[in-house]
């Protein structure tokens, strides 16, 4: 079987943390990456679900009446809420 090299760039901290995890499983980085690639081939995609964080809801002016909003629910400037104060 022919072998190919793959060169990637990764943050030093990410590499070290991943190596520590793989070592605790008895794996080196090459073996772990090969497992990932083989699983991607078997599943015809990434071998785990990928999603982003849900978007933060930003209330529009005039939509606050009768609603309770938590501070984490929006990032709107204070000026947008002066009429409700």
Secondary structure, 3 states (H helix, E strand, C coil): CCCCCCCCCCCHHHHHHHHHHHHHCCCCHHHHHHHHHHHHHHHCCCCCCCCCCCCCCCCCCCCCCCCCCCHHHCCCCHHHHHHHC
